[in-house]
Amino acid sequence: MTVPPPRDTVRAFLAELAGTTAFADDDNLVDAGVVQSMRRLELIDFVAERFGVDVTPDDVYQGRFRSVSEIVRFVAARTAA
């Protein structure tokens, strides 16, 4: 079984969450209307559980969940061996 890359996994989750795929990887997810306040918590929980990473408040405040690209970089950094 092939595991999809983090980018595809995150985009699929966001598409389901927001009901749209009309956003680019570098778009600010809040500004693009993809994620709003309570949905942001769902996104953070999803990333933590799906990729087995710890997410701190600093990670959120430092913009690591601002865009798909930022999330993918965050996951790659936290899962690097």
C-alpha positions in Angstrom: 0.0 0.0 0.0 1.4 3.4 -1.0 1.1 6.2 1.5 0.2 9.5 -0.1 2.6 12.4 0.4 1.8 14.8 3.3 0.8 17.5 0.8 -1.9 15.3 -0.8 -3.1 14.2 2.6 -3.4 17.7 3.9 -5.1 19.0 0.8 -7.6 16.2 0.8 -8.5 16.9 4.5 -8.8 20.6 3.8 -11.0 20.0 0.7 -13.3 17.9 2.8 -13.3 20.4 5.7 -13.9 23.4 3.5 -15.9 21.8 0.7 -13.6 23.3 -1.9 -10.3 22.7 -3.7 -10.1 26.3 -4.9 -6.9 27.2 -3.0 -3.2 27.0 -3.8 -0.5 25.5 -1.6 0.9 28.9 -0.7 -2.5 30.6 0.0 -3.2 31.8 3.5 -5.9 29.3 4.5 -7.7 31.9 6.7 -7.6 34.7 4.1 -8.8 32.2 1.4 -11.7 31.2 3.5 -10.6 27.6 3.7 -10.2 27.5 7.5 -11.9 29.5 10.2 -11.4 29.5 13.9 -13.0 26.3 15.0 -11.9 24.5 11.9 -8.3 25.5 12.6 -8.5 23.3 15.7 -9.7 20.4 13.6 -6.8 20.9 11.2 -4.3 21.0 14.1 -5.7 17.8 15.6 -5.7 16.1 12.2 -2.1 16.9 11.5 -1.0 15.9 15.0 -2.8 12.5 14.8 -2.3 11.7 11.2 1.5 12.4 11.2 2.2 11.6 14.8 3.7 15.0 15.6 3.4 17.2 18.7 1.9 20.7 18.0 2.6 23.4 20.5 0.9 26.8 20.8 4.1 28.4 19.4 3.8 26.3 16.3 0.4 27.8 15.7 1.4 31.4 16.5 4.5 31.2 14.3 2.4 30.5 11.3 3.2 26.8 10.7 -0.5 26.2 9.9 -0.9 29.3 7.6 -0.8 27.4 4.3 -0.5 23.9 2.9 3.1 24.6 2.2 3.8 25.6 5.7 2.1 22.6 7.1 4.1 20.3 4.8 7.3 21.9 5.9 6.3 21.6 9.6 5.5 17.9 9.2 8.7 17.2 7.3 10.8 18.9 10.0 9.0 17.1 12.9 9.1 13.6 11.2 12.7 13.9 10.0 14.8 11.0 11.4 
